């Protein structure tokens, strides 16, 4: 979970401060010519952690909150990404961010669906008795109030 928190902080600083400042400086120096392609290489490692294909290929309920945290952070940064990388040359960055956001949402839906199926399968085995379902411990340990 520390990696996720660090990624979120780093992404906010990079997009909102570092890349936005670089864009303003570039516009001042080059009188409006875009240099957005200069920040493309540093964005690749930044986007690689948030990509669901990286470490979320095995869908488990424990990963749901990590995926949701990444999704929320990237959704919050998307307007800033659109502004900082508004040029035609940087269109691939905007597209990549939107695709990652979509894949994170898809991964979250998949995990919820698989969790629902696991609960339904286990309900058939447990029967009634008023006990707490064993799968709820996964959610209990992950929920932040």
C-alpha positions as CSV (number, residue, x, y, z in Angstrom):
1,X,0.0,0.0,0.0
2,X,2.9,2.3,0.5
3,X,3.8,2.1,-3.2
4,X,0.3,3.3,-4.1
5,X,0.4,6.2,-1.6
6,X,3.9,7.2,-2.9
7,X,2.7,6.9,-6.5
8,X,-0.3,9.1,-5.9
9,X,1.9,11.8,-4.2
10,X,4.5,11.6,-6.9
11,X,2.0,11.7,-9.7
12,X,0.3,14.9,-8.2
13,X,3.7,16.6,-7.8
14,X,4.9,15.6,-11.3
15,X,1.8,16.5,-13.2
16,X,0.6,19.6,-11.2
17,X,3.9,21.1,-10.4
18,X,6.9,19.7,-12.4
19,X,5.3,19.2,-15.8
20,X,3.0,22.2,-15.5
21,X,6.0,24.4,-14.6
22,X,8.0,23.0,-17.5
23,X,5.2,23.8,-19.8
24,X,5.0,27.4,-18.6
25,X,8.7,27.8,-18.8
26,X,8.8,26.3,-22.3
27,X,6.0,28.6,-23.4
28,X,8.0,31.6,-22.1
29,X,11.2,30.6,-23.7
30,X,10.0,29.2,-27.0
31,X,7.0,31.7,-27.3
32,X,4.3,29.1,-27.4
33,X,6.1,26.3,-29.2
34,X,5.2,23.0,-27.5
35,X,7.9,20.9,-25.8
36,X,5.5,18.3,-24.4
37,X,7.4,15.5,-26.0
38,X,10.3,16.3,-23.7
39,X,8.3,14.9,-20.7
40,X,7.0,11.8,-22.4
41,X,9.9,9.5,-21.3
42,X,9.6,10.4,-17.5
43,X,5.8,9.7,-17.7
44,X,6.3,6.1,-18.8
45,X,7.5,4.9,-15.3
46,X,4.8,7.1,-13.7
47,X,2.1,5.5,-15.8
48,X,3.5,2.0,-15.4
49,X,2.6,1.6,-11.7
50,X,-1.0,2.7,-12.3
51,X,-1.5,0.3,-15.2
52,X,-3.7,-2.6,-14.1
53,X,-1.8,-5.0,-16.3
54,X,1.3,-4.4,-14.2
55,X,0.4,-6.3,-11.0
56,X,-3.4,-6.7,-11.0
57,X,-3.6,-9.6,-13.5
58,X,-4.8,-11.9,-10.7
59,X,-8.1,-10.4,-9.5
60,X,-8.4,-10.8,-5.8
61,X,-10.6,-8.8,-3.4
62,X,-7.5,-7.6,-1.5
63,X,-6.5,-5.6,-4.5
64,X,-9.8,-3.8,-4.9
65,X,-9.0,-0.8,-2.6
66,X,-5.6,-0.3,-4.2
67,X,-7.2,-0.2,-7.6
68,X,-9.8,2.2,-6.4
69,X,-7.2,4.5,-4.9
70,X,-5.3,4.5,-8.1
71,X,-8.5,5.1,-10.1
72,X,-9.5,8.0,-7.9
73,X,-6.1,9.6,-8.0
74,X,-5.8,9.3,-11.8
75,X,-9.4,10.5,-12.3
76,X,-8.6,13.5,-10.2
77,X,-5.4,14.2,-12.3
78,X,-7.0,13.7,-15.7
79,X,-8.1,17.4,-16.1
80,X,-4.6,18.5,-15.2
81,X,-3.1,16.0,-17.7
82,X,-5.4,17.4,-20.3
83,X,-4.2,20.9,-19.6
84,X,-0.5,20.2,-19.3
85,X,-0.4,17.9,-22.3
86,X,-2.9,19.8,-24.5
87,X,-0.8,19.9,-27.7
88,X,-1.3,17.6,-30.6
89,X,2.2,16.1,-30.0
90,X,1.2,15.0,-26.5
91,X,-2.1,13.5,-27.5
92,X,-0.7,10.0,-26.8
93,X,-0.2,10.9,-23.2
94,X,-3.8,12.0,-22.8
95,X,-5.0,8.8,-24.5
96,X,-2.8,6.6,-22.4
97,X,-4.0,8.2,-19.2
98,X,-7.6,7.7,-20.2
99,X,-7.0,4.1,-21.2
100,X,-5.3,3.4,-17.9
101,X,-8.3,4.9,-16.1
102,X,-10.7,2.8,-18.1
103,X,-8.7,-0.4,-17.4
104,X,-8.6,0.4,-13.6
105,X,-12.4,0.8,-13.6
106,X,-12.7,-2.5,-15.5
107,X,-10.4,-4.2,-13.1
108,X,-12.4,-3.0,-10.1
109,X,-15.7,-4.2,-11.7
110,X,-14.1,-7.5,-12.4
111,X,-12.9,-7.9,-8.8
112,X,-16.3,-6.9,-7.5
113,X,-18.0,-9.4,-9.8
114,X,-15.7,-12.2,-8.8
115,X,-16.1,-11.3,-5.1
116,X,-19.9,-11.5,-5.5
117,X,-19.6,-14.9,-7.2
118,X,-17.4,-16.2,-4.3
119,X,-19.9,-14.9,-1.7
120,X,-22.8,-16.6,-3.6
121,X,-20.8,-19.9,-3.9
122,X,-20.0,-19.9,-0.2
123,X,-23.5,-19.0,0.8
124,X,-24.6,-22.3,-0.6
125,X,-22.1,-24.2,1.6
126,X,-22.7,-22.2,4.8
127,X,-26.5,-22.4,5.1
128,X,-28.2,-20.2,7.6
129,X,-27.1,-19.6,11.2
130,X,-26.7,-15.9,11.5
131,X,-22.9,-16.0,11.4
132,X,-20.8,-13.4,9.6
133,X,-19.6,-14.6,6.2
134,X,-15.9,-15.6,6.2
135,X,-15.2,-13.5,3.1
136,X,-16.2,-10.3,4.9
137,X,-12.9,-10.4,6.8
138,X,-11.2,-9.4,3.4
139,X,-13.3,-6.3,3.4
140,X,-13.0,-5.6,7.1
141,X,-9.2,-5.5,6.9
142,X,-9.2,-3.2,3.9
143,X,-11.9,-0.6,4.8
144,X,-10.5,2.7,6.0
145,X,-13.1,4.7,8.0
